Amino acid sequence: MFLAIKDLKYNKARYSLIVSMLILLTFMVLFLSGLANGLSLATSASIKNARANHYIISDDADSIITRSTVTKEQFQEVKGMTSSEVTPINLMRMSMYEKDKQEKLDVTYLAVDAESFMMPPIIDGSEFSGDENSILLNRSFLEEEISIGDTVVDSASGIEMKVTGFVKDQMYGHSAVGIISLNTLKDIRTKINKNDEVKYNAIAIKGQDIDNIELTNAEVISKDDVINNIPGHSQEQMSINMILWVLVIVSAAILGVFFYIITTQKLTEFGVMKALGMEMKTLSATIITQVLILAGGSMLVGNVLTFAISSILPSSMPFSLQCGPAGIISLAFVIISIVVSLVSLRKVAKIDPLMAIGGHE
């Protein structure tokens, strides 16, 4: 430890460049992690953040909620088959505009029972009763200058809805969600098509009592299955995560190359130390300690920088950096850095002390 710190102090300029590079690499990796998680939430936040554990959908929907059709009769049957809480939901991708502005905005209506567990927390505004045509909007609509008390109009049906509050982290399929009542969505559908017979898209279940649920033409699937089958979600996450971990490995490998070059430049010094009787395990501990100090310190600064910048990003940007994933990535970065730096130890182990004393490398 003493030798490692003394060497870092003596070669401040050299190691400062390495630290600067590591901080930038850390920021890049963590920012990409936040972007990956943000894009994941942009497609699935309404399902992921819901308190439901399972969903019942029609068996011909390919595990995609928006393709599913569940009847009122099936909902009544389910209530008698499980002790868990159940509630119907509807999802519908539409567009709306603020009254008197005519500028269309994409929105996904999530129709729920206002008294059910599927109702998300309201961060601003009054309680949602669902008795009238009211709507709770995701807070990203604040950037569209929509305020509580404003009136929005469904583009297809012309039905007006009063904005009574805002919720957060409610997204589906890269579209901001508007929470409305089941009756309001029924009115919208009936206005568009009087022959619309779709009752519910799915039945949400809060609990694990699903063994006795058996319905004709319907199946019970987990929350994770619903999320993974949202169109484009799995493919998007697989691509971004592959890029993320390749970047982690490449970044750590760059650190290993830097330490190999620095170790090669100090072969004479290491040879003299061995000639003075210093054991190889002491030299190894010195090199590994330097890697820990540089990589660990850079990870800490990189995390602080990334979290600071994430706090000022606009809410409409699909970015969500969480402590858990950031910690895992940082730890993996440090471990990989140590592993790749061990390559330089072989060079140190082969040093001939007599050649080093004679001035040869």
N, C-alpha and C positions, 0 to 999 in steps of 0.2 A: 504493500500500500504506500509506504513512504517513498520508495523509488518511483512508483507510478506517478504520484502527485508531483514529486520534484521534477520529473521529466516533462510533465504537462506545463508546469510553471516556466521551465527553462525555454521550451519551444512554443511559446504562446501564439506566435503568428501562424505557425504551421497548423497547430491543432485548432485554432480559431476558424481557419478556412474549412476544416473538416466538420466542425460543429455547425457552421453556417449552412453547409451543404446538407447535413443531416436534418437540421430544422426544416429546411425547405422540402426535403423528401418526406419528412413526417407530416408536414402540413398537406402536401399533395395527396398522400395516402389517406389521411384522415378525412380530408375534404371529399375524396372520392367515396369513402365509406359513408359519409353523411349524405352524399348525393344518392348512393345506392339505397340507403334506408328511406330517404325522402321520396324517391320514385316508387318504392314499395308501398309506402303509406298513401301516395297519390293514387294508387290503383286499388288499395284494399283497406284504408283506414276505417271506414264505416263498419266493415265486417270485423277487422282485427280488434278494434277498440270496444266492440259490443260485448255485453256480458253473456251472450249466448255461447253454449259449448257445442251444440249440434244444430243442424238444420234438416228439415224434411222438404224434399223437392220431388218433382215428378221424375220417374226413372228414365224418361226419354230426353232429359234436358242436358245430358252430358256433364252433369255436376256444375252447371252454370245457372245461377239463380234467375237471371233475367230471362232465361228461356223456359223456366218452369211455370207450371200452372197447378195450383192446389185449390180444392173446393172447400166451401164452408162445411160441408158434410164431413170431409176428411179431418178438418180442424176439430170438430166436435168429437169425432172418434178418438183422436189423439189425446184429448183431455181425459178420456176415460182409460187410457192405456198406460199412463205414466203419472208418477207423483211429482215430477219436475214441473217447473213453471213453463208454460207454452204461450206463444203469442204469434199472430200472423203478421207478415210484413210484405210490402211491395216495393219494388225498385223500378224506376222508369226514367230513361234518359230523354230529356226534352230541352227546350230553350224557353227563356222568358225575357222580359224587358221591364225596365222601370217605367211606370206610368208617365206619359208625357215626354219620354225620351226616345222611345222606339229603337234603341240600340240593343240588339239581341245578345243574351248571355247564356252560355251553356250551363245546364244544371241537371243534376240527377235527383229526382224526387225519391226520398225514402219515406214511405208511408208507414206509420206505426201507431199503436194504441198509446195515447198520451200517458196512461197509467201503468204501462208495462215496463219491463226491465230493458227493453230496447230503446227507451227514451234516453238520449245522451244528456249530460249535464249542460245547463245553460250558463254561459259565462257572462252574458250581459242581456238584460231585458226581463220581461215578466214570464210567469209560468205559462206553459203551453197547454191550453185546455182541449183544443181540437174541436170545439163546438162550432166554430165558424171557420171561414176560409182564411186561416192564418198560416204563417210559415216562419220557421227558424232557419237562418242561413249560416253556412260556414263562414268563419270570420274573414276568409279571403275576399268575400264580397265587399268588405269595408273599403278595399282599394278601388272599388267601382263607385265609391261615394254613395253607397246605399246605407241608410240609417234606420234606426228603430222608428216605426210609425209610417215609413214609406209604403207605397203600394206597388207591388210587382204584378205583372200580367203574364199568364201562360200564353206562349205564342200560338199554339195550335188551337186551344179551346176558347181563349179570350177571357177565361175566369180570372178574376182579380183576387189577390191574396195580400193581406197586411203583414208586414214584417214586425214580429213581436219580440225578436231577440236574436242572439247569435250563439253558435256553438263552435267548438274548435276540433280540429283533426277529424273532420267528416268529409272524406273523399271516396269516390268510387270510379274506377276506370279513367283516371286523370281528369275527372270532372268534380267540381265542388258540389256538395250535397245540400239540398233544401229539405228540412224535416217538415212533413205535413201529416194531416190525419188520414186515416183510411177512407173516410167519407169524402174528403177533399179530392183525393186521387180518383175515387169512383166518379165524382162529378166531372173531373177533367176527361176521363175515359169515355164516359157517357156522352159528353158534349161533342167529342171527336167522332165517336162511333156508337150509335144507339144500340147496336147489336153486340157490343163488347160483352163477352161472358166471362172474362178472366176475373176471378175473385181475388186470389192471393198468388204471389210468386213463391212464397215459402212459409214454413212454420218454424219459428226459432224456439229452441229448447234451452232452458237454463237449468243445468243439472246433468247427472249421469245415468238416470233411470230411463234407458232406451231399449232394454232387452226385449220388452214385451210389445214394442211398437211394430205392428205389421199392417201395412196398408197396401191395397191393390194399386198398381201403377205408380208407386211412390217409394222412396228410399230415404234412409237416414244417413247423412254424411257429416263428418266433423268440420269444425271451423277451418282447420288447416286445408282440408280438401276444397272447401269453397274458395279460399284465397288462392290456392295453387291453380285453380281452374278458371280464374278470372282471365279473360282473353289477353294474352301478351304478358301477363305478370311473371310467370316462371321463366320464359325466354329472356325477358328483360333483366331479371335478377341474375340469371345464370351468366349472361354476358358481362355484366358489370362486376360481379364477384370474381369472375375469372381474371379480368383486367386488374382488379384490386390486388389479388394475391400474387399475380405475376409481378406487379409493381413492388410489392413488399419484398419479394425474393430478390428482384433485381437491385433494389435500393440497398438491401443488406449485403449483396454481393459486391456492390461498389465500395461499401465500407471495408469489406474484407480485402479488396484490392489495394485500397489506400494504406491499410495497415501492413500489408505485405511489402509494399514499396518502402514505407517508413522503416520497417524492420530490416529490410535489406540494406538500407542506408546506414543502419546502426550496428551492422554485424561486427565491426571492429570493437565497438564498446562492449557488446555482449561477450566477445571473445576474451577481452581483458577481465571482465567480471568472472568468467569461468576460470581463467588463469589464477585469479585471486581466491578461488575456492568457492565461489557461489554456485549452489546447486541448480540443476535445471528446473526443479519444481518452483524455485524462487523466481527465476526468470519468467517461467510460464505464468505464475501468479501476477507478476508485474504487468505483462502484456494483457492478460485477461481483465485485470483491474482497470487498465486504461480504457479498454473497450466498454466495460460496464459504466464507467464514469461518463465517457463521451456519448455513448448510445442512450444511457438512461437520462442524462441531463438534456440531451437533444429531444428525447421523447417528451419530457416534462414541458419544455418550452414550446415545442410544437403543438402539444395538446392545449396549452393555455392560449396560444395564438389562434388555433382553429376554433375553439369554443368562443373566443372573444369575437371573431369575425362572424360566426354563425348567429350570434345574438343580434346582429344589425342587418341581417339579410331580410328581404321582404317576405311576408308570409305566403305570397303566391309562388315563391320559388320552392320546388320540391327538394327540400334539404332538411334532414333531421339527424343530428349527431347525438348519440346517446353514450353515457359513460361506460356501459357494459361492453359494447362492440369496440369502442375506442381503446378501452383497457386491454382487450384481447389482442387487438392489432398491435398496440404498443409493446406488449409482452412478447408477442411473436417476433416483432422486429428486433428486439434486444437479444432474444435467444438465437435467432438466425445470425445476427451480427457476431455473436460469440463463436458460433459454430464455424462460420467462414473465416474468422480470424485465426482459428487454430491451425490453418494451413501454414501460416508463417512460423509456427513453432518448430516445424520440421527443419526449417532453414537454420534456426537458432541451435537446434540440437546437433546439427552436423558441423558446427563451427569448431575448428581446431585452435585451441588457445595459443599454441606455440606460433602458429601462422599469424594470429592476431597481434601478438606481442612484437613480431617481426615487421609488422606494418602491412601484411598481405591480407587480402580478403579471400 
